[in-house]
Amino acid sequence: MHLFKSNVLLLSMTALACDAFVAPHVPSNAQWLHNSPTHQNSFFGFGLDTKNPTSSSPSSTSNSAKSKALIEKAKDIIYNKSGFYSPFDSDIFSKEFVFRGPIIGPLNKKDYLKTMDAFQVYNAIPDINPNAWGFSIDPQDDNRVWFMVRNSGTFTGRAFLPDSLNYEANGAMIDGCPETFSITFDDDQKMKCLTVGYVADRFSGNTKGQGAAAGIFNAIGLPFPKVGPLLRFAQWFGTEVVDVGLPSYSAKDVPEWWTDKNVGTGGYL
C-alpha cells in the first residue's frame, strides 16, 4: 500500500506543479475589434501602432490608460509575484481566483498557493525566466491580458519536493517551447484567473511538447505521464480518495463564476 500511495503521489505531483490594407468598410465580423480599446495595441506583438485621429476622445484615452496599466500589472505578476517564477504575493490574488492549465486545475486560491509553496520552482531553478513577450489586451474582454512565455533556466537549486519526492538538482537546462498565458483581473485589478501552459509550438525546445510544470519536469529528467486514462485516474485518486497533500484540482470551494465542469486533464485530449 505504501508503494501504491507513493506511485499515486508521484503521478499526482508531477501532474502539478496572433489595417495594413484599409478597406472602405470594416466587415461586421471584425467591427468589435475595430472599435475595441486594443485596436491600437499590438496583438501578440504583431499589431499595428497606427494613429487614429478619433482616438483622443476621453473614453479612448481612459481605455488606453487602463490597458497599459493592466499590461504592466500582468508583467509584474508573472515575473515577481505569481509563486512560480518567484515567491507569491497573496495580496494580488482575488478571493475569487481560479488557476487553470491543460493538465492541472481548476485550483482555487488556497490550493494554488499551497501548491506553489510546496514546489517553489524558483528555488529549484534559481535562474528560471519566463522570457515573456507579446502582452496584449483581449479584444473581447478588456480585463484580460494575453501573452507568451518561453521558459529557460537551470536545475541547480534545491530538490523538487524535498519532503516527499526529493528529486535532486542535476544541472539540467530548460529550453521551453512557446506557451500561451493569460491573466484576468477583477474590478479591483486583482488577479481573478490565471491560465498557463497552452503550447503554441510543441516541436521547439526540450520539454517534449509540454508547457508549464509538466514541460519543466520533462526537461530535467523527471518523465511526465502521458495524458490518458492512467493520469486521469491518478489525478482523481490522489485528489478525492487518498490525500496526497497537493491536489490536481480543487474538489470543493471553486468560485461560482467558474462554470466549466472538466477537472484535471478532462476535456484536454
Secondary structure, DSSP 8 states (H G I E B T S, - for coil): -HHHHHHHHHHHHHH-----S--SS--GGGHHHHTSTTTTS-STT-S-----TTTTSHHHHHHHHHHHHHHHHHHHHHHHTSSSSS---GGGEEEEEEEE-SSS--EEHHHHHHHHHHH-HHHHSTT-B---EEEEEETTEEEEEEEEE--EEE--SS-BSTTTT-B-----EEE---EEEEEEE-TTS-EEEEEEEEES-TTSSSSTT--HHHHHHHHTT-----SSHHHHHHHHIIIIIS--SS-SS-SS---TT------TTTTT-
